C-alpha cells in the first residue's frame, strides 16, 4: 500500500498553507495498492520530533470507508469528511480534527508522519478517540500500513 500527498514530496517541506503558520488546512492525500479484504482505513499524523514524551498528534481519522482513496485539500472539519475525526494533542487532547505543523521556533526540522492503516474489520472506535485508542483498537486488524513524511521548520 502507498500513501502520498500532491502538495509535498516524500521527505520534503510541507507548504505553509497546511501549517499553523498558514491557513492550517489538511493537505491532500491519496493512496493505492490497497490489500484485498480491506474493510476500512484509519489515519494518524504525528510528529516524533516534538519536545514531548510521546509523538505530538496532529490528526486522527478512523472509520474511513474502504472505497475511499483520497482526501481532498481541506477535508478536515468539513461536512463531507469521509470517516470520523479523533482528538489531536492540542489543548491536552481535547481538540478534534487536523492541526498542522507548528514546531517551536529554532527547534530544527520536524518530521510529520502520515500513517495509513488498511483494516480487515471495522475498528469500532467511538467518536472523539485519540491516536492511542485507535491504535489499540486496530491492533490485530491491520492488513497493511503505509507512511508518507513531510517536514517543517520554524526559523
Kinemage of the C-alpha trace (Angstrom):
@kinemage 1
@onewidth
@group {chain A} dominant
@subgroup {mainchain}
@vectorlist {calphas} color= white
{ca unk a 1} P 0.000 0.000 0.000
{ca unk a 2} L 1.215 3.523 -0.749
{ca unk a 3} L 0.179 6.960 0.548
{ca unk a 4} L 1.343 10.306 -0.790
{ca unk a 5} L 0.413 13.950 -0.990
{ca unk a 6} L 0.239 16.029 -4.133
{ca unk a 7} L 1.220 19.050 -2.010
{ca unk a 8} L 4.688 17.812 -0.986
{ca unk a 9} L 7.119 15.062 -1.924
{ca unk a 10} L 8.245 12.359 0.491
{ca unk a 11} L 10.707 13.840 2.971
{ca unk a 12} L 10.252 17.386 1.653
{ca unk a 13} L 8.816 20.551 3.176
{ca unk a 14} L 5.093 20.813 3.789
{ca unk a 15} L 3.805 24.064 2.225
{ca unk a 16} L 2.889 26.843 4.654
{ca unk a 17} L -0.848 26.642 3.829
{ca unk a 18} L -1.018 23.292 5.655
{ca unk a 19} L 0.734 24.551 8.798
{ca unk a 20} L -0.101 26.577 11.880
{ca unk a 21} L 1.704 29.488 10.197
{ca unk a 22} L -0.669 29.392 7.226
{ca unk a 23} L -4.319 28.506 6.675
{ca unk a 24} L -3.871 25.335 8.784
{ca unk a 25} L -5.895 23.204 6.362
{ca unk a 26} L -5.354 19.489 5.893
{ca unk a 27} L -3.200 18.551 2.899
{ca unk a 28} L -4.472 16.461 0.014
{ca unk a 29} L -3.650 12.765 0.409
{ca unk a 30} L -4.149 9.798 -1.885
{ca unk a 31} L -3.434 6.101 -1.546
{ca unk a 32} L -3.404 2.974 -3.687
{ca unk a 33} L -2.181 -0.634 -3.827
{ca unk a 34} L -4.747 -1.407 -1.136
{ca unk a 35} L -4.759 -5.024 0.074
{ca unk a 36} L -7.640 -7.314 -0.828
{ca unk a 37} L -10.004 -7.672 2.108
{ca unk a 38} L -9.690 -4.074 3.330
{ca unk a 39} L -12.904 -3.091 5.138
{ca unk a 40} L -11.868 0.400 6.253
{ca unk a 41} L -8.898 2.688 6.865
{ca unk a 42} L -7.512 4.684 9.771
{ca unk a 43} L -5.080 7.608 9.534
{ca unk a 44} L -2.789 9.114 12.179
{ca unk a 45} L -0.463 12.059 11.568
{ca unk a 46} L 2.159 12.684 14.235
{ca unk a 47} L 5.433 14.484 14.918
{ca unk a 48} L 8.102 12.316 16.583
{ca unk a 49} L 10.442 15.327 16.880
{ca unk a 50} L 8.142 17.248 19.242
{ca unk a 51} L 9.701 18.069 22.627
{ca unk a 52} L 7.153 15.836 24.378
{ca unk a 53} L 7.401 12.320 25.823
{ca unk a 54} L 5.256 10.881 23.014
{ca unk a 55} L 4.929 11.997 19.378
{ca unk a 56} L 2.655 15.030 19.044
{ca unk a 57} L -0.543 14.022 17.250
{ca unk a 58} L -1.794 16.355 14.517
{ca unk a 59} L -4.649 14.346 13.024
{ca unk a 60} L -6.628 11.182 13.706
{ca unk a 61} L -9.255 9.810 11.312
{ca unk a 62} L -10.870 6.389 11.515
{ca unk a 63} L -13.840 4.566 10.059
{ca unk a 64} L -12.730 5.675 6.581
{ca unk a 65} L -14.753 3.588 4.084
{ca unk a 66} L -12.798 1.009 2.083
{ca unk a 67} L -13.750 2.603 -1.257
{ca unk a 68} L -12.144 5.962 -0.376
{ca unk a 69} L -8.728 6.522 -1.992
{ca unk a 70} L -8.117 10.213 -1.366
{ca unk a 71} L -8.696 13.149 0.919
{ca unk a 72} L -9.126 16.496 -0.803
{ca unk a 73} L -7.251 19.533 0.459
{ca unk a 74} L -9.004 20.975 3.498
{ca unk a 75} L -11.265 17.945 4.036
{ca unk a 76} L -10.792 18.104 7.803
{ca unk a 77} L -13.620 19.838 9.648
{ca unk a 78} L -15.928 19.666 6.612
{ca unk a 79} L -19.350 18.052 6.433
{ca unk a 80} L -18.228 15.660 3.709
{ca unk a 81} L -15.370 14.228 5.793
{ca unk a 82} L -15.239 10.504 4.978
{ca unk a 83} L -14.647 8.943 8.368
{ca unk a 84} L -14.595 10.125 11.966
{ca unk a 85} L -12.002 12.593 13.197
{ca unk a 86} L -10.467 11.980 16.580
{ca unk a 87} L -8.594 14.066 19.120
{ca unk a 88} L -5.200 15.572 18.418
{ca unk a 89} L -2.649 16.712 21.028
{ca unk a 90} L -3.738 20.366 21.277
{ca unk a 91} L -5.367 21.600 24.491
{ca unk a 92} L -4.456 18.434 26.361
{ca unk a 93} L -6.109 16.196 23.800
{ca unk a 94} L -9.483 17.932 23.666
{ca unk a 95} L -9.291 19.267 20.110
{ca unk a 96} L -10.846 17.342 17.208
{ca unk a 97} L -9.602 17.479 13.625
{ca unk a 98} L -6.464 18.484 11.774
{ca unk a 99} L -3.920 20.871 13.215
{ca unk a 100} L -0.902 21.471 11.041
{ca unk a 101} L 2.793 21.648 11.797
{ca unk a 102} L 3.707 24.287 14.388
{ca unk a 103} L 7.042 23.284 15.899
{ca unk a 104} L 8.813 25.514 18.418
{ca unk a 105} L 10.888 28.219 16.691
{ca unk a 106} L 14.543 27.304 16.202
{ca unk a 107} L 13.876 23.682 17.232
{ca unk a 108} L 15.096 22.350 13.891
{ca unk a 109} L 13.340 20.360 11.222
{ca unk a 110} L 10.369 18.297 12.373
{ca unk a 111} L 9.072 15.246 10.524
{ca unk a 112} L 5.321 14.790 10.104
{ca unk a 113} L 4.359 11.156 9.550
{ca unk a 114} L 1.042 10.353 7.890
{ca unk a 115} L 0.334 6.692 8.810
{ca unk a 116} L -2.445 5.000 6.858
{ca unk a 117} L -3.721 1.638 8.110
{ca unk a 118} L -5.776 -0.791 5.991
{ca unk a 119} L -8.034 -2.807 8.295
{ca unk a 120} L -9.708 -6.171 7.800
{ca unk a 121} L -12.676 -5.187 10.013
{ca unk a 122} L -14.341 -2.051 11.320
{ca unk a 123} L -12.283 -0.524 14.117
{ca unk a 124} L -15.367 0.048 16.243
{ca unk a 125} L -13.881 3.135 17.863
{ca unk a 126} L -16.296 5.645 19.444
{ca unk a 127} L -16.297 9.299 18.322
{ca unk a 128} L -13.628 11.515 19.865
{ca unk a 129} L -10.967 8.815 20.302
{ca unk a 130} L -7.297 9.726 20.409
{ca unk a 131} L -4.447 8.099 18.461
{ca unk a 132} L -3.594 5.677 21.280
{ca unk a 133} L -7.174 4.392 21.475
{ca unk a 134} L -7.333 3.983 17.698
{ca unk a 135} L -4.014 2.123 17.571
{ca unk a 136} L -5.118 -0.190 20.393
{ca unk a 137} L -8.422 -0.874 18.632
{ca unk a 138} L -6.786 -1.749 15.308
{ca unk a 139} L -4.067 -3.973 16.753
{ca unk a 140} L -4.529 -7.346 15.096
{ca unk a 141} L -6.802 -5.895 12.381
{ca unk a 142} L -4.138 -4.184 10.269
{ca unk a 143} L -3.597 -5.715 6.829
{ca unk a 144} L -1.078 -3.074 5.739
{ca unk a 145} L 0.420 0.227 6.829
{ca unk a 146} L 1.765 2.960 4.585
{ca unk a 147} L 3.587 6.113 5.652
{ca unk a 148} L 4.494 9.340 3.969
{ca unk a 149} L 6.527 12.049 5.660
{ca unk a 150} L 6.704 15.806 5.206
{ca unk a 151} L 8.913 18.252 7.068
{ca unk a 152} L 8.508 21.716 8.527
{ca unk a 153} L 10.764 24.104 10.416
{ca unk a 154} L 10.259 27.466 12.080
{ca unk a 155} L 13.372 29.625 11.973
